[in-house]
């Protein structure tokens, strides 16, 4: 058995426009702050250590009313502009037809991940889609990956598994789960932070085949 676990935002899909729109909605309605750019939002998301409430809303903690307003707004916004990166759909179908087991581990809430991937007509290609809301710790914790691997009955002595992501937290989660990792440079992070990396989705095939 061969298993590939994908990160979502910045790996499978470009979602920065809608994330930024919803962040700016909260900034305006709850805090009367000027809008931030997509580049700023991506930079913040990619930081290994950061305080997102402070970066996004200038608060030390994530207040309930900010979280609720973001999630209410994003529930509609999240399907407005996301798109699959060039070559992703072809990669997924090639892997699926070759017998690979495909899943998604994202730090986004599970319901948003399902909704977005469904809107892009690829949700049925994945056996498991799990977000940070379903575990006690998000990536770089291996917990999401462990849940997926356990679902498949993964045995390292018999099976192979890879984590593919565009963030150092994805790479560390793979290391913590004791599986291989591939850094994707076509998404939110162009500089590879791992010695095994792909600059285009089709290069994944050469690595895992």
C-alpha positions in Angstrom: 0.0 0.0 0.0 1.2 3.5 -0.9 -0.3 6.5 0.9 0.1 10.2 0.0 -1.2 12.8 2.4 -1.6 16.3 1.1 -1.7 19.7 2.8 -4.5 21.8 1.3 -3.9 25.6 1.2 -0.8 26.4 -0.8 -0.3 22.8 -1.9 -3.5 21.6 -3.6 -5.3 24.9 -3.9 -4.6 28.7 -4.0 -7.0 30.1 -1.4 -5.2 33.2 -0.3 -7.7 35.7 -1.9 -10.7 34.4 0.0 -8.7 34.0 3.3 -7.6 37.6 2.9 -11.1 38.9 2.2 -12.5 37.2 5.3 -9.6 38.5 7.5 -10.2 42.0 6.2 -13.9 41.7 6.9 -13.1 41.0 10.6 -10.6 43.7 10.7 -13.1 46.2 9.4 -16.2 45.2 11.3 -14.7 44.3 14.7 -11.6 46.5 14.8 -11.9 49.3 12.3 -8.5 48.4 10.9 -7.2 49.0 7.4 -7.1 46.0 5.0 -4.0 43.9 4.7 -2.6 42.4 1.5 -2.7 38.8 0.3 1.1 38.8 0.5 1.0 39.8 4.1 -1.6 37.1 5.0 0.4 34.4 3.2 3.6 35.5 5.0 1.9 35.3 8.3 0.4 31.9 7.6 3.8 30.6 6.6 5.6 31.7 9.8 6.7 28.7 11.8 6.1 30.6 15.1 3.5 33.4 15.1 0.6 35.0 16.9 -2.1 35.2 14.2 -4.6 37.1 16.3 -2.0 39.9 16.8 -0.9 39.9 13.2 -4.4 39.9 11.8 -6.4 41.8 14.4 -3.9 43.4 16.7 -5.1 41.4 19.7 -3.0 39.1 21.9 -5.5 36.3 21.9 -8.1 35.0 19.4 -11.4 36.5 20.7 -14.5 34.4 20.2 -16.3 37.2 18.3 -13.4 37.4 15.8 -13.4 33.7 15.3 -17.1 33.5 14.9 -17.3 36.4 12.5 -14.4 35.0 10.4 -15.9 31.5 10.2 -19.4 32.9 9.4 -18.0 35.0 6.6 -15.6 32.4 5.3 -18.2 29.7 5.1 -19.6 31.6 2.1 -16.4 33.3 0.9 -14.2 30.1 0.8 -15.7 28.8 -2.4 -15.7 32.1 -4.3 -12.1 32.2 -5.7 -10.1 29.1 -4.8 -8.5 27.2 -7.7 -6.4 24.1 -8.0 -2.8 24.7 -8.9 -1.8 23.9 -12.5 -1.2 20.1 -12.8 -2.8 19.2 -9.4 -5.9 17.6 -10.9 -3.9 15.6 -13.4 -1.5 14.5 -10.6 -4.4 13.4 -8.3 -6.0 11.3 -11.1 -2.7 9.8 -12.1 -1.9 8.8 -8.5 -5.5 7.4 -7.9 -5.4 5.4 -11.1 -2.0 4.0 -10.1 -3.5 2.7 -6.8 -2.3 5.3 -4.4 -4.4 6.1 -1.3 -4.9 9.9 -1.1 -5.9 11.9 1.9 -5.7 15.5 3.2 -4.3 16.9 6.4 -5.0 20.6 6.8 -4.7 23.1 9.7 -8.0 24.6 8.3 -11.3 23.5 9.8 -12.5 20.2 8.3 -15.8 21.6 7.1 -14.1 24.3 5.0 -11.7 21.8 3.5 -14.6 19.5 2.4 -16.6 22.4 1.1 -13.7 23.9 -0.9 -12.5 20.6 -2.4 -16.1 19.7 -3.3 -16.5 23.0 -5.1 -13.4 22.1 -7.1 -14.7 18.6 -7.9 -11.9 16.6 -6.3 -13.3 15.8 -2.9 -14.2 12.2 -3.9 -10.6 11.5 -4.7 -9.6 11.5 -1.1 -10.3 8.8 1.5 -9.8 11.0 4.5 -10.0 14.8 4.9 -9.1 16.0 8.3 -8.6 19.5 9.8 -7.1 20.8 13.0 -10.6 20.9 14.6 -10.6 17.1 14.7 -7.4 16.7 16.7 -5.9 18.1 19.9 -2.9 19.7 18.1 -2.4 21.0 14.6 0.7 20.5 12.4 3.6 20.1 13.1 2.1 17.7 15.5 1.8 14.3 13.8 -1.7 13.7 15.2 -3.6 14.3 12.0 -1.2 12.2 10.0 -1.4 9.4 12.6 -5.2 9.4 12.4 -5.0 9.0 8.6 -2.3 6.3 8.7 -4.2 4.4 11.4 -7.3 4.6 9.2 -5.4 2.7 6.5 -3.8 0.3 8.9 -0.4 1.6 8.0 2.5 -0.6 8.7 5.9 1.0 8.1 7.5 -2.4 7.4 5.0 -3.1 4.6 3.7 0.2 3.3 5.0 3.5 2.1 3.7 7.0 3.0 4.5 10.5 2.0 3.4 14.0 3.3 3.3 16.7 0.6 3.1 20.3 1.8 4.3 23.9 1.2 5.2 24.7 4.8 8.0 23.6 7.2 5.2 22.5 9.6 4.1 19.9 7.0 7.7 18.6 6.8 8.0 18.5 10.6 4.7 16.7 10.9 5.9 14.0 8.5 9.1 13.7 10.5 7.2 13.4 13.7 4.9 10.7 12.1 8.0 8.9 10.9 7.1 9.1 7.2 8.7 10.7 4.2 8.0 14.3 3.1 8.1 16.3 -0.1 8.2 20.1 -0.1 6.0 21.8 -2.7 7.4 25.0 -4.0 4.6 26.0 -6.4 2.3 27.4 -3.7 2.6 29.7 -0.8 6.3 29.1 -0.3 8.7 29.2 -3.2 11.9 28.4 -1.3 12.3 24.7 -0.5 12.8 24.0 3.2 13.5 20.3 2.8 16.0 18.3 0.7 13.3 16.5 -1.2 11.1 19.0 -3.1 9.1 19.4 -6.2 8.7 22.6 -8.3 5.7 21.3 -10.2 3.0 18.8 -9.3 4.1 16.4 -12.0 7.5 16.0 -10.4 5.8 14.3 -7.5 5.3 11.3 -9.8 9.0 10.9 -10.3 9.6 10.9 -6.6 7.0 8.5 -5.4 6.7 6.1 -8.3 
